[in-house]
């Protein structure tokens, strides 16, 4: 279930590790998010947000987050 604050977090929270360290969650490549979906999302807030990003990308809704991104 989405929480209001999660919308801004998904748009601005940066991946903390790995190949895409520093990339906003909503900007992660779809195959990377699908890989996490198959292997299992990490524990905690990051995993919860990545699971939501998976649903967002699955439905092609990434464009809705562009206005929320901090510049």
Buried (B, 14 or more C-beta within 10 A) or exposed (E): EEEEEBBEBBBBBEBEEEEBEEBBBBBBEEEBBEEBBEEEBBEEEBEBBBBBBBEBBEEEEBEEBEEBEEE
